[in-house]
Structures are given as C-alpha cells and as structure tokens.
Amino acid sequence: MKKITLLFITLSLLLIVPAKAQLSWANLYGEYKFTADLVITEAGEKYRDELSGDCNVVIEKGKPYDARIVGFAGSSKFMNLNSLRESTNEIIALNPNNPQLWNNIYMTHPNGDNPYRVWQDGKQLTEGYESLSFTYDPDKKEISIPDFAVVEIEGYNSLNTTVVASFKNVKMTLLEAETVEIVDLSGDWMFNASSADNSTDKDSFVPTKFAVSLEKTGSDNKAYDANFSIDGFNNFTLPATFDGVILKMVYDNTVVYESESDTIRLNYLYGSTPKNSINFSFANENTLSLSNGFAFVSDTVRWVENTDTNEKELVDDIAMKQWYSAGTLKKVVNGGDGSDTFDWAGTYLVKSEFVLPADGTSATIWPSEFEIVVKYFDTVGIYMVTEFMGYDTYTINETQGFELTPATDGKSANVALDGYYECAFLKMNDDGTFLQVTDESSKTNPLKFTLNDDGTITIAPFFIHNFNFSTSASSPVVFYSNMTAVKQESTSVEMTDAETTVVKGIYDLSGRRVESIVAPGIYIVNGKKVIVK
C-alpha cells in the first residue's frame, strides 16, 4: 500500500511540474546583468571608459529585427539579434559589428584576428567574425556568450590588429523581465507577398495575395485558428499562437489544393527556420510582417533510368509551386482589403513659416520649402523616409532612411530619429562631422507627422545639428517650425505662396539659446524669396 501511495504521489508531482517556457523574444525582453572576466591591455587603456565586464544591459524590441541588446559590454550603442533556434535554445547575432558597438574598435575571435575576412592571392587568411550563437538557460534565466576579444585594425583587409581587451566567461543574467502586451489579433487580414525580386515565383498560378481570418480559441489573446481563403484552393485552418511579438501558424504538410493530376501542400522555404510554421512579426495592431519564408509544393512521382544498372527507378520529387520570402498581413478595415487607410508613401512638398539658421560657420541658406520622400518596403513591412531636404537619408540594412510608424488610428505617424547608430543622419560634412536631425528639444525622440482633415500633414518642429562622432559634440545649424506638407500627387489641397521672414537676433528655443547670425538681406532660395532682417 505504501508503494502504491508513493507512486501516486510521485506521478502527481510530475503532472504539476510546469513545462519549461519555449524560447521566444517575448520571454527574453528585459534588463540583465552583464558579467565577464575583462582584461584591458596597455593599448586599450584609452578605451577603458567604453568597455565593461560588469554592467546592466537591456534586450528590447528593435528594428528591423525583433530584438537587440543595448549596452553590451559597456557599449553606448546596440547589437542586433537576428533569429532564434528554439530546439537548441540558441540566440543568433549574425554580425556583432554591424552596427559597430564602439568607435574605432571591434569584437572578434579570442585570438585577436581581424574580424573581417582577409584575402591574399586568392586565399582566405582569416575567418570572419560572424553568426555568433548565444546559449539561453531557461532555468537560470541566463545567456552564455562565447569568449571574444576587442581589437583595433589598420584596415578591413589587414592582418595587423592590436588587442585592446579580452572578455572571458561572458554571461547575461536576467534582473527584471519586461511584460509584453499581447493585443487581440482576431479579425480579417489580407496577406500580400513582397514584390521584391526573388520573393515569389512571378510565373506561378498560385496567388501572392489572399485572405486570412484569425479567430480566438481561448479566453486570452494567445491562441487562434488561422483560416486561409485562397482563390481556387481549398480553405484550410492552421493552429496559431501569439506571444505579443511573433504570430506563429503551425502546419504539417497541410494540403491546400487537389486535382486529378496534382496535390499541393504547405512546406518550408529553404533556409527558413523553424521548418513547421509560418511566423509573422508584430509591427502594430494593423500590420504583421513575415519573418520566415514558406512555400507551396507538390509531390511528383516519375520513372528515371539508372545509367549504372540500366534499370528504371521510381523517384519522388518535390516540385516548387510558389514561395514567399517576404510579405505582410494587413488588418482589413471597414470591409476593405487592408489598403483603405491613409498610405504614407509618397513625395511631400513641405513649407515652413519659420526657419532660423543658427550656425555661423554654415554657408548654406536653408530653404523654407523642401521635399520629403517616404517609401514603403514590403520586404520588411515598414515605411521609411528615404529623402529629407534633398539628402538621401542614412542607409539601414536592406532599407534606407528614418523609419515612419503610422499610429493605429491612421491619423498620425512617428518618424524615428534614433536610427542605426542612434542618430538620424543626412550627410557627412567636409570636416568629418555629420548633419543630424533631432526634435525641437535637440533629442532623438520621434518626429511626429499629423494628418489633418483637409489632407495636409503637419510636421513637428525639428533641429538640424552638426554632430561629431569622435567627441559626441553637437551644435545647432538650423531650426524649423510651423511646417505643413502636401503629397505632390494630391491636387485636392493647394498651399499659398508666402515669404519667410527671419529676424536677426537671439532666440530661446526649447531651452537652447540660439543666435541667428545670417546677414540681413533678401535671399532667393529654390526660387522663393527669404528676407532676413
């Protein structure tokens, strides 16, 4: 009897032990303690303030990837985290030096090699420092990171490096997890595959646009039935889960089309992980972006002749019918197809009623009228400001510019001014400094665009600064306010011509003392009259 009772208790305990949470971005976000055995060399003493083996870091949502580490090893910048391998609890950082964590120094192998591949006479002399794999321990809430060195290099194709520091026994231990809001995704959505080259098979009869409805299957917002409706195909349903970051739809060779001659089913796209689900990254309540590819394939059975045996053999081929490497799910609004909200993509003509030049060394007379270009990149499902005041904005990965995020109400949008290197750059000046855009308080907070009832766009005030990377010094060049913009394609709203008057003097702008020292006179800027008194 005692044995039976003991067995019953043991089984009961096993049943109530909670299952380990599956690795996901949602349970990685939060604040961590970064620790390492750090040795700084004599050559690295000048970088001592930038390196740390004992500091707090944060894993947060990033763009264009789902996560990034801020403050890694004492850096004031961030490291992108690209993907997860759930089966092995691995976190992948494809290129830890892109963006660069510190000025002039780089992460690399413990032996101090050049972090970039060095070639000479057709031979590769050093391995590239790339595709780093971090290991997550769900019990300890701890991330282990391979040993690494930090080096100075003479050039990208040089064997000459100087080790400035070494990091061993590197770990990140969770201090406080971030609570991720899990919104309700139930409703009708429209999938649109990317129009970029190699994203789909353009000649396929399988459509690149189809409907998906999400129906909640529980009391929270975490579980759904994803119902697919594709013209000419079987309707089918996939079980889906949502953790606030990733919507995952699981399939198992699900059949989507059947005829006398063919059967088409879901399958993974080569190189995509995981292989049994379609994953979408949450952008906002109206937009999800495809984060791993999938395909429609069919099995084709055929006889082939074996040249060694001169006999025919039965071969089972997988024929690719259609693939999707990028695309978006857009929420269907008011019975539309997900495209009936305001489209922020386009070229805008901007007019400012107040332009205050503030940099006496600048020979530029800043225009009161200029263009802003916004493009939509369907490969990642985001809008970007790609041109600003005649400048191409700073390139970020496969897209370029400052990210524009529409609000859920469709009436406003925020333009990020804390881009790839935590700055929004327009160009490099001749002296090595950069033109940087900031908000009206000279900070990198988002710049707000507001859609008005008459179709115009109001743009919040902003500064343009000269920014020095090596010293982090910043000085104002020009201040803009009272700005209204119109899409150039739009003919429904006309803007009246107006002279811009700048009065010479000293101004207190959001706590900054700025002096206009442009000489009084009348200037012609882009065909418009600018009066400086």
C-alpha positions, 0 to 999 in steps of 0.5 A: 500500500505504501508503494502504491501511495508513493507512486501516486504521489510521485506521478502527481508531482510530475503532472504539476511540474510546469513545462519549461517556457519555449524560447521566444523574444517575448520571454527574453525582453528585459534588463540583465546583468552583464558579467565577464572576466575583462582584461584591458591591455596597455593599448586599450587603456584609452578605451577603458571608459567604453568597455565593461565586464560588469554592467546592466544591459537591456534586450528590447524590441528593435528594428528591423529585427525583433530584438537587440541588446543595448549596452553590451559590454559597456557599449553606448550603442546596440547589437542586433539579434537576428533569429532564434533556434528554439530546439537548441535554445540558441540566440543568433547575432549574425554580425556583432559589428554591424552596427559597430558597438564602439568607435574605432574598435571591434569584437572578434575571435579570442585570438585577436584576428581581424574580424573581417575576412582577409584575402591574399592571392586568392586565399582566405587568411582569416575567418570572419567574425560572424553568426555568433550563437548565444546559449539561453538557460531557461532555468537560470534565466541566463545567456552564455556568450562565447569568449571574444576579444576587442581589437583595433585594425589598420584596415578591413583587409589587414592582418595587423590588429592590436588587442585592446581587451579580452572578455572571458566567461561572458554571461547575461543574467536576467534582473527584471523581465519586461511584460509584453502586451499581447493585443487581440489579433482576431479579425480579417487580414489580407496577406500580400507577398513582397514584390521584391525580386526573388520573393515569389515565383512571378510565373506561378498560378498560385496567388501572392495575395489572399485572405486570412481570418484569425479567430480566438480559441481561448479566453486570452489573446494567445491562441487562434485558428488561422483560416486561409481563403485562397482563390481556387484552393481549398480553405484550410485552418492552421493552429496559431499562437501569439506571444505579443511579438511573433504570430506563429501558424503551425502546419504539417504538410497541410494540403491546400489544393487537389486535382486529378493530376496534382496535390499541393501542400504547405512546406518550408522555404529553404533556409527558413527556420523553424521548418513547421510554421509560418511566423509573422512579426508584430509591427502594430495592431494593423500590420504583421510582417513575415519573418520566415519564408514558406512555400507551396509544393507538390509531390511528383512521382516519375520513372528515371533510368539508372545509367549504372544498372540500366534499370528504371527507378521510381523517384519522388520529387518535390516540385516548387509551386510558389514561395514567399520570402517576404510579405505582410498581413494587413488588418482589413478595415471597414470591409476593405482589403487592408489598403483603405487607410491613409498610405504614407508613401509618397513625395511631400512638398513641405513649407515652413513659416519659420526657419532660423539658421543658427550656425555661423560657420554654415554657408548654406541658406536653408530653404523654407520649402523642401521635399520629403520622400517616404517609401514603403518596403514590403520586404520588411513591412515598414515605411521609411523616409528615404529623402529629407531636404534633398539628402538621401537619408542614412542607409539601414540594412536592406532599407534606407532612411528614418523609419515612419510608424503610422499610429493605429488610428491612421491619423498620425505617424512617428518618424524615428530619429534614433536610427542605426547608430542612434542618430538620424543622419543626412550627410557627412560634412567636409570636416568629418562631422555629420548633419543630424536631425533631432526634435525641437528639444535637440533629442532623438525622440520621434518626429511626429507627422499629423494628418489633418482633415483637409489632407495636409500633414503637419510636421513637428518642429525639428533641429538640424545639428552638426554632430561629431562622432569622435567627441559626441559634440553637437551644435545647432545649424538650423531650426524649423517650425510651423511646417505643413506638407502636401503629397505632390500627387494630391491636387485636392489641397493647394498651399499659398505662396508666402515669404519667410521672414527671419529676424536677426537676433537671439532666440530661446528655443526649447531651452537652447539659446540660439543666435541667428547670425545670417546677414540681413538681406533678401535671399532667393532660395529654390526660387522663393524669396527669404528676407532676413532682417 
